Amino acid sequence: MYSSKFLLVVLLAAFFWQNIFAATGAFTDEDYVKALWMATRFYGGQRSGEGPNWLIMDTEYPTSFTQDKYNGIDVSGGWFDCGDHVMFGQTQYWAAYSLAKAYQIFPKGFYDFYSPDYSGYVASGNWDKPEGGKPNYIPDIIDELVYEADYIAKAAIDDNTFISQKGDGDPDHKYWVTAGYMSTFEIDEGGEPRNVYARKDRAMASYGAATLAVMSRILDSLGIYPERVALYKEKALTAYNAAKNAGENAVGSEGGGFYPPNEDTNDDYATASIEMYMLTGEQTYLQTAQAQESKIKNVNYWGYCYNNNYDIAWFNLATTPGASTTALETLNNFTDTYKTMNKSEGKLINVGDNWGTLRYPLAAAFMLGLTDVANGDNSNLQIVYDQVDFVMGANNAKRSFISGFLPKGDGYTTIYTPHHRNVFQSNEKEVNNDTLKIPQKNRAFGALVANNKFSSEYTGTVDDYKVSEVCTDYNVGLVGALAYIVSQIAPADEIVPPIVPVISQPGKLQFQNPVIRFVGTHEFPAQNKSFTVRIFDLKGNLVSLIKSDGQAVRFTPQNRNIHFATLRE
């Protein structure tokens, strides 16, 4: 028999070793939640069209490029590329899909702090804290993605036509002014109506289809926007057909030297096929995805980005039931490469190159988080922390590379000179950029300033875009990696919107969402998936919440009054 003293030593040793290897971050839970809020709201500052774009909504020119058309068809809206106003499909569609995937995989990482019109911040005047907003019972990342997905639905014009670019880089870059003001210029100065292109490009159309497919499923699971659920599903098929009809070698980039094309499209097409299969259940899509597997690169030489996105295809093949028996091993081999690379300042993975440098280690962290999900563990969590902590300020310079973000504690600095026109609200055609100051309202910008080196040394100015550029695609890894962390340490509560009955006619009640009306005991039949039942009384008060793994459940009220129930996945 072992003595009690020996057992105590064993237990203490087990506790010690468990905790010494536990993943830990450098900052508070509140810091991580705030950083993710800022990095998410950044996308609202990338909005083109009617908006509102929160960076310029209080200026003389709050809307921009509302005349974007292709053969007379409205294609306005969507996200700007970087700190300029041209819209390149290479980065935009990939970014939208990656962010939608981040929510789908890490839903508990995303909070609801504000509404898509930012009215809460307007009313409170407090743009620097999440609590300054007004919740709308929809996760903030979904509000931002809906704006982009509405545009992608427009971009999927027909089975052979998908929008690849809006505007041209050279005229767009002539003046340092806001998007709204530039819209009033002549076309050769970046004004509208600007050129809109629809070159055949299988990668762009694939990510357009994948985004719409994921968003249709997400909105349906949230029980919101049923008209968009149907629209996105319809337009996902249109975009998918455009990708299929374009063909494997269609890489029709016309970025004018700004972006090379994504020349290897088999992984992108596999991802689109997987998402269409998950949306429709049609085996043909799964078979198409499986047919691409042997064509997808299985050795990792670069970081996750718009034109090197094999990681996500391997993740999709590994986590889709029946898709592949070998993809998980390949995914692990693929993402393990990140862990073997040099690490600057003891943390930062040296992956990518010296242009938009910090986007690469953050995107690698996002992929390592997805790999943990595929494996059902959190073995990569520490290295995810390390990448995120570095850009939040845990580096030799104590510099936050998230523009406007300062963690709790002394000695931290942040960057208020990003290469981004709208954030400064300047509408002077001739301006000395060294004198620009971000208005107080816009200081909590949330953009990853990507630097040009693997260190915390920073010499960027507003004009030095290679160092100080911020972009729609740069924030992707930051959002995804933060969502993984927040889902682990401070998961968001389930968002339960109040369902208030409205008396439209005497004695007739209507609800915002479809409901079941019943009196007395009611049985909710078994489903082939998990579901949640919410029971409400006549005043719209939540009476009971019942979760089921798929089995039938019953509810017996305390009286025989009328009750209402909603069912959600």
PEBEL-V842607 format. One record per helix or strand. SS is the DSSP state (H for helix, E for strand). FROM is the first residue (numbers start at 1). LEN is the number of residues. If there is no record, write none. Layout:
[[SS | FROM | LEN] [SS | FROM | LEN]]
This chain:
[[H | 4 | 17] [H | 29 | 18] [E | 47 | 1] [E | 49 | 1] [E | 64 | 1] [E | 69 | 2] [E | 73 | 2] [E | 79 | 1] [E | 87 | 2] [H | 89 | 17] [H | 107 | 3] [H | 119 | 6] [H | 130 | 3] [H | 140 | 16] [E | 156 | 3] [E | 161 | 2] [E | 165 | 2] [H | 169 | 4] [H | 179 | 4] [H | 187 | 3] [E | 196 | 2] [E | 201 | 1] [H | 202 | 21] [H | 226 | 21] [E | 251 | 1] [H | 266 | 15] [H | 283 | 13] [E | 305 | 1] [E | 308 | 1] [H | 310 | 10] [H | 327 | 13] [E | 343 | 2] [E | 348 | 2] [H | 357 | 19] [H | 381 | 12] [E | 399 | 1] [E | 402 | 1] [E | 413 | 1] [E | 419 | 1] [H | 421 | 4] [H | 433 | 3] [H | 440 | 3] [E | 448 | 1] [H | 465 | 4] [E | 469 | 1] [H | 475 | 15] [E | 502 | 4] [E | 508 | 3] [E | 516 | 4] [E | 522 | 3] [E | 531 | 6] [E | 542 | 7] [E | 553 | 3] [E | 562 | 7]]
